[in-house]
Amino acid sequence: MTKLCWGAATDAGRVRRRNEDSILADQPVFLVADGMGGHAAGEVASHLAMATFLPLTGRRDVQTSEIGQLIAAANEAILQAAAREPRSRGMGSTVVGLVLVADRDHDYWVVFNIGDSRLYRFAQRSLEQITVDHSYVQELVEAGRIKPQEARGHPERNVVTRALGSVRMPEADYWLFTPELGERYLLCSDGLSTEVEDRVIADLLHEFADPVVAAEALVREAVRAGGRDNVSAVVVDVVDGSYAAGDERLDDTAPRPELDTQRLGGPRRRGRHA
């Protein structure tokens, strides 16, 4: 199995009384969920999203088909919790996940997201945003009504267009990658991406080799920059990959696993090597 090293950190920030983010970081599943809703409902929603994926931890046989099933289960769990507690109605959560799945003799990354929590890939000192925000400002950018650099300061930047806890099951986006030696992934809530520019994120990911220290530095920088929202970061390093960087990629060499999107449908710190 691909060997990984990871770290995670989260902080309530300077403005919010509660931290409504939830994180999960334990091979083979890494996840950030950003809750929304009053009366601590956001905290409940994000925790339910995280807890739904908890049974994947420690497993070496996760299949792609399970991911969509768990997303649907998380959505239903939030709906049921809201139905039991009237004050929690309307609560929801974003989710972004990175899961190492096994197919035949190969490992693959499955990335998924609903909402505006993000996943970045950092390799060879280059930062690439993999996920696409499900947000109102992203729709404005795609429509050409605002420029990408204007999105961070837009007054409606926190309006998401997809979230767990929706009566109509929200559609997740998916990506499939082959693990590469030396690559680094960052999962984060918008409390990081809104406060810290991509170039600063890249600098911090490059500066701190230890993923625990890198995650803490990212969260600390977001709080220093304003901390207007809860902020969470999970940093995952591939320290021994299925394919070394520079080898032929999945599309050319390896059998692709079945990825049926219809079925797929100061800060706390954690870190580990595996």
N, C-alpha and C positions, 0 to 999 in steps of 0.2 A: 504494500500500500504506500502511496505517496506520503513522504514525511513532511510534516508541517511544524511551524513554530508560530505562536500567536500571542497577542496581548489585547486587552480591552480596558477602556476607561469611560466613565460617564459622570456628569455633574449637572446639578439643577440650574446652574447659571446664576446671574446676578439679580434677575427679575422675578422668575417663577418661584412660588413657594414649594411646589412639589416637583419631583422629577417624574415625568410621565413617559420617559423612554424606558425600554427594556432591551437587554442585550443577552445573546446566547453565544458563547464561544467555547466549543468543545468538539474536537474532530469527531465526525466529518461535517458538522453543521455550524455555520456562523451566521448570525442574524441580528439585525437592528430593527426595532419596532418603535414608532413614535406615536403615542396615543393622543387622542383629542376628545374633549367633552368636559363639562363642568362636574363639580362635586366628586372629584377624584376619579371620574369615569374613564378618563384617558389613561390613567395609570392601570386601571383594571383591564381595559381593552388591549393595551400593549402587552401586559403580562399574560393574558390569555393567548395572544398570538405567539409569544415566546414559548409558553408552556406546551402548546400544541406540538411544537417541533422538538421538544425535549427528549422524547423517546428515541430520536435518531442518534443521540450522543453515544459514542463508544462503539457504534456498529461499523462493520466492514463490508456490509452487503446491501447498502442503500440503493434502491432502484429509482430510476427517473419517474416512474409512474406514481410513486409514493408522494412526490412533492406536491403535485396538483391536488391529491386527495387531502393532504394536510392543510393546504391553503383553504380549501373548501371547509374543512373541519374548523379551522380558526375563525372563518367568517361566521359559521353557524354558532360557534361558542359565544362569540361576542353578541350576536343577535339574541340568543337565549338569555344571556346575562342581562341585557338591556330590558328584555321583556319582564324579567323577575323584579327589576328595580326601576320604577317609573322615573326617578331622578336621573337615571343613566341612559335614558332613551336618546338615541342619536349619537352615542359614543362610537368611536371608531379608531382605527390605527393604520398607519402605513406599515409596510414591511419590505425589507430588502434582505435577500439571503444569498449565501454562497455555500453550496453543498457538494462534497466530494462523493460521486456516485461510482459504483463498480459495474462494469459491463464486460463480460467475458474476462479477458486477461488485462484489461485496461482500466485506468481511472480517468474520470472526466469531471470537470467543474460544471455544475449547473448553477447559473445565476438567475434570480427572479426578483421582480419588484412590483409593488402596488403602492402608488403614492409618490412622494418626493424625497424619501430617504434614498441615498445613493450608494453605488459601488464604483470605485475607481481601481484601475490597474496601473501599477508603477513598475516599470522595467527599463533598464538601461537609461536611467535618469529622466525618463519621459512619463508623464502622467496622462492617462486617458480615462475620461468618464465613460463607463460602459452603459450604465442604465440611463434611461430617459425619464425625466420627471413627468409624473401625471399631475400637472398643475395648470392653473389658469394662465400664469405668466409664460409657461412653456408653450401653450397654445398660441399666445400672442407673438412669441418669438417665431414659431413655425409659420404663422400667418404673415410675418413680415411687418407687424404693427409696432413692435419694439425691437431694439437691438439686444443681443445676448447680454451685453455688459449692463444694460438697463434693468435686467430682471432682478438682480440682487437687491436693488433699492426700491422696487415697485411696491406701492402700498398694499397690493393684493397678492404679494408673493407667497403668503401662507395658505392660499386657497388651493386645496387639492381636488382633483377631478375623479380620483379613484381611491377607495379606502376599504379596508376590511371592516365589516359591520354593516354592509349595504344589503338591503333586501334583495336586490338583484345582484347576483354574484359578480364581483368585479373581475375583470379580465387582467390576468398577470402577463407581464412580458418576460420572455425567457431568452437566455444565451447559453451556448455550449462551448466549452474550451478544453483543450488538453493542458494539464499542468506542465509548467516549464520551470526548470531549476533556476532559482534566483529571482523569480517574479514575486511581487508583493501586492496584496489587495487591501483596500481600505473600504470598509462599510461604515456609513455615518448617517446620523440624522441631520435634518436641515439646520439645526443649531450650529453645526460646524460649517457646512457649505455656504450658508448665508453670511456668516461672520468672517470667514477666512478665504482669501482668494486662492485660486488653484495654484498659482506660482508659489505661494507660501506653503501650501499643503505639500507640494512637491519638494520644496527645500527641507521641510521637517522630516518627510519620509526618507530623504537621502541622508540627512544628518545623523539620525538615530538608528543604528543597526538593530538594536534590541526592540522587538515589536511592542513590548510592554511600555518601554520608555517612549517610543514613538507615539503610541496611543495617548499616553499621559500628556505629552508635549502638544499634541493636536488639540486636546480638550482644553488644556491650560491656555493655549493661544486664542481659542474661541471665546473663552471667558474674559480674557484680557482685552479682546477686541470689542467687547460690549456685553456678551453673555445674556442677550435678550431672550434666549430660549434655552430649553434643556439641550445638552450637547452630549453625544455619544460617539465613540470611535472604536472600531475593531480592526486590528491590523493582522494580516495573515501572510506568512512567508512560506514559500515552497523551498525547503532545504534539501529535498531529494525528489526530483520529479519523475514522472513516467517517461518524459522525453526531455533531454537537455536542450537548452536554448540553442537554436541553430539547426536542430534536427528537422526532418520533415514533419509537417503538422498533421493534425487529425484528418483533414479533408483528403490528404493524399495517401495515407498509409494505414490507418487503423479503421476497423469496422465501427461505424457510428451507432451508438445506442439508440433504441427506440425513444423518441422524444415526441410523444403525442400531446400536442397542446390542448386537445379536448379533454384528455385525462389529467393533464398537468394543471388543465383549466387555469480643600484639595480632593481630587476625583477618586472614586473607587477604582481599584485596579485588579486585573486578573491577567494571568499569562501562563503559557504552558508550552512545552516541547513534546512532540510525539513522533 
